[in-house]
Amino acid sequence: MEKLIRGIVDFRKNLTEESRELFAKLALGQKPDTLFIACSDSRVVPNLFASTNPGDLFVLRNIGNLIPPYSATYEDTSASACIEFAIFTLKVQDIVVCGHSECGAIRALAEGMDLSDSPHLKTWLKYGEESLTIVRNGFVINPALTEQNQISQVNVLQQMANISSYPFIHDRIQKKKLRVHGWWFDIAHADVYCYEPTVGEFVMIDEKEAKLILERLK
């Protein structure tokens, strides 16, 4: 907490005039073009590794970067409400589902941790169980990874499928008005990977890969 408070003081002290002007504009409204879905893990900071400014990303963070599949009964409405707001109000054009290495949520699933004292967490993690089942049944994207990280990568694809189950998401994807991307952050090496369907792998986003991604976005 002490570091947090001192950080606020330093933020005010070092705020440039350019940054003040940016925040003054943002006070009038936000216009992010991307919904970024990430894990709540404190080691995963999207604005840091993507070098984005305030106002660039609309961020949804939760345990395990999980997305409940579409339900007409409107269960687990927090994540779904965020998705609806991003699409209908902010009109984002891209959605990024970003998993990461050494994910605690994935570890809990893989090790079958006793979560009897955390009933809400236990219920929430059901949205990651399919990823565990897929890997245990033999589907692996990168066999060189630990099982925990293999599940984490597969989980990115599963959550992409979950978010695409929303009719208004599916419709926009079909009409090429919306794109859904899968990313994976390797904490130990501070590298970001994107899923490339053509090769069925997560590929590091270096200058070469970034150029290919940007070409596809045109």
C-alpha positions in Angstrom: 0.0 0.0 0.0 2.9 2.3 0.8 4.3 1.8 -2.7 0.8 2.6 -4.2 0.5 5.9 -2.3 4.0 7.0 -3.2 3.3 6.1 -6.8 0.3 8.4 -6.9 2.5 11.3 -5.5 5.1 10.5 -8.2 2.5 10.3 -10.9 1.2 13.8 -10.0 4.8 15.2 -9.7 5.9 13.8 -13.1 2.8 14.3 -15.1 3.7 16.2 -18.3 1.6 18.9 -19.9 1.0 16.6 -22.8 -0.3 14.0 -20.5 -2.6 16.5 -18.7 -4.0 17.5 -22.1 -4.6 13.8 -22.9 -6.6 13.3 -19.7 -8.5 16.5 -20.3 -9.6 15.0 -23.7 -10.4 11.6 -22.1 -12.7 13.3 -19.6 -15.0 14.1 -22.5 -15.3 10.4 -23.5 -13.5 7.3 -24.5 -13.0 5.8 -27.9 -11.0 2.6 -27.6 -10.9 0.4 -30.7 -10.1 -2.8 -28.8 -11.6 -4.9 -26.0 -8.7 -6.6 -24.2 -9.6 -9.6 -22.1 -6.9 -10.5 -19.6 -6.3 -12.3 -16.4 -6.4 -10.4 -13.1 -2.9 -11.7 -12.3 -0.8 -8.8 -11.0 2.1 -9.8 -13.2 0.0 -9.2 -16.4 -0.2 -5.5 -17.3 -1.6 -5.0 -20.8 -0.9 -1.3 -21.0 2.8 -2.0 -20.1 3.7 -4.8 -22.6 1.5 -3.3 -25.4 2.8 0.3 -24.8 -0.7 1.7 -24.9 -1.9 5.0 -23.5 -5.0 5.7 -21.4 -8.0 5.5 -23.6 -6.6 3.0 -26.1 -7.9 -0.2 -24.5 -11.2 -1.2 -22.9 -10.0 -3.9 -20.5 -11.9 -6.8 -19.0 -9.8 -8.6 -16.3 -10.9 -11.6 -14.3 -9.6 -14.8 -12.8 -8.2 -16.9 -15.7 -9.3 -14.6 -18.5 -12.5 -16.6 -18.7 -15.6 -15.8 -20.7 -18.9 -17.5 -20.0 -20.4 -18.8 -23.2 -23.6 -17.2 -24.3 -26.7 -17.9 -22.3 -30.2 -16.7 -22.8 -30.7 -16.9 -19.1 -28.2 -14.1 -18.6 -26.0 -15.8 -16.0 -22.7 -14.4 -14.9 -23.6 -11.0 -16.2 -20.5 -9.1 -15.3 -18.3 -10.3 -18.1 -21.2 -10.4 -20.5 -22.2 -6.9 -19.7 -18.7 -5.7 -20.4 -18.8 -7.4 -23.8 -22.1 -5.8 -24.6 -20.9 -2.4 -23.6 -17.7 -2.8 -25.7 -19.7 -3.8 -28.8 -22.9 -1.7 -28.6 -21.6 1.5 -26.9 -17.9 1.7 -27.7 -18.2 -0.1 -31.0 -14.8 -1.8 -30.8 -13.5 -3.5 -33.9 -11.1 -5.9 -32.3 -11.2 -8.3 -29.3 -8.1 -9.7 -27.8 -8.2 -12.7 -25.5 -4.9 -12.8 -23.7 -3.8 -15.7 -21.5 -0.4 -16.0 -19.8 2.1 -18.5 -18.4 2.1 -19.7 -14.8 -1.6 -18.9 -14.5 -2.9 -19.6 -11.0 -6.4 -20.3 -12.2 -5.1 -22.9 -14.6 -3.0 -24.4 -11.9 -6.0 -24.7 -9.6 -7.8 -26.6 -12.4 -4.8 -28.8 -13.3 -4.0 -29.8 -9.8 -7.6 -30.1 -8.7 -7.1 -27.8 -5.7 -9.6 -27.9 -2.9 -11.6 -24.7 -3.2 -14.3 -25.5 -0.6 -13.4 -22.3 1.2 -13.8 -20.3 -2.1 -17.2 -21.3 -3.5 -17.4 -18.3 -5.9 -14.0 -19.1 -7.3 -14.9 -22.8 -7.7 -18.0 -21.9 -9.6 -16.2 -19.4 -11.8 -13.4 -21.8 -12.8 -16.0 -24.1 -14.4 -15.5 -22.0 -17.5 -11.9 -23.3 -17.8 -12.7 -26.9 -17.3 -13.2 -27.6 -21.0 -9.6 -26.4 -21.7 -8.3 -28.9 -19.1 -10.4 -31.7 -20.7 -9.1 -30.9 -24.2 -5.5 -31.1 -23.1 -6.0 -34.2 -21.0 -7.6 -35.8 -24.1 -4.4 -35.2 -26.1 -4.7 -31.9 -27.9 -1.7 -29.8 -27.3 -0.5 -26.6 -29.1 3.1 -26.7 -27.8 4.3 -30.0 -26.2 7.5 -28.3 -25.0 5.5 -26.4 -22.4 4.5 -27.6 -19.0 1.0 -29.0 -18.8 -0.1 -25.9 -16.9 1.0 -23.7 -19.7 -0.3 -26.1 -22.4 -3.7 -25.7 -20.8 -3.3 -21.9 -20.6 -2.7 -21.7 -24.3 -5.6 -24.0 -25.2 -7.7 -21.9 -22.8 -7.1 -18.8 -25.0 -8.7 -20.7 -27.9 -11.6 -22.0 -25.8 -12.4 -18.5 -24.5 -12.3 -17.2 -28.1 -14.9 -19.8 -28.9 -16.9 -18.8 -25.9 -17.0 -15.2 -26.8 -17.8 -16.0 -30.4 -20.9 -17.9 -29.2 -22.6 -14.6 -28.5 -25.0 -14.0 -31.5 -24.1 -10.4 -31.9 -20.4 -11.3 -31.8 -20.8 -14.1 -34.3 -22.8 -11.9 -36.6 -20.2 -9.2 -36.7 -17.4 -11.7 -37.3 -19.2 -13.2 -40.2 -19.8 -9.7 -41.7 -16.1 -8.9 -41.1 -17.0 -6.0 -38.8 -15.2 -7.6 -35.8 -12.0 -9.6 -35.3 -11.2 -11.8 -32.4 -7.5 -12.5 -31.6 -5.7 -14.9 -29.3 -2.6 -13.7 -27.4 -0.4 -15.4 -24.8 2.0 -13.6 -22.5 5.2 -15.4 -21.4 5.9 -13.8 -18.0 9.5 -15.2 -17.6 10.7 -13.8 -20.9 8.3 -10.8 -21.2 7.3 -12.0 -24.7 3.9 -11.8 -26.2 2.6 -14.4 -28.7 -0.4 -14.4 -31.0 -2.2 -17.5 -32.2 -1.7 -18.1 -36.0 -4.5 -20.4 -37.2 -2.6 -21.1 -40.5 0.2 -22.9 -38.5 -1.8 -23.9 -35.4 0.7 -22.3 -33.1 1.3 -19.2 -30.9 4.0 -17.1 -32.7 6.1 -14.5 -30.9 5.1 -11.0 -31.9 8.4 -9.6 -33.1 8.9 -7.1 -35.9 8.4 -9.7 -38.6 5.2 -11.1 -37.1 3.9 -7.6 -36.3 4.2 -6.7 -40.0 2.2 -9.8 -41.0 -0.5 -9.0 -38.5 -0.8 -5.4 -39.6 -1.0 -6.5 -43.3 -4.0 -8.7 -42.5 -5.7 -5.9 -40.7 -5.7 -3.6 -43.7 
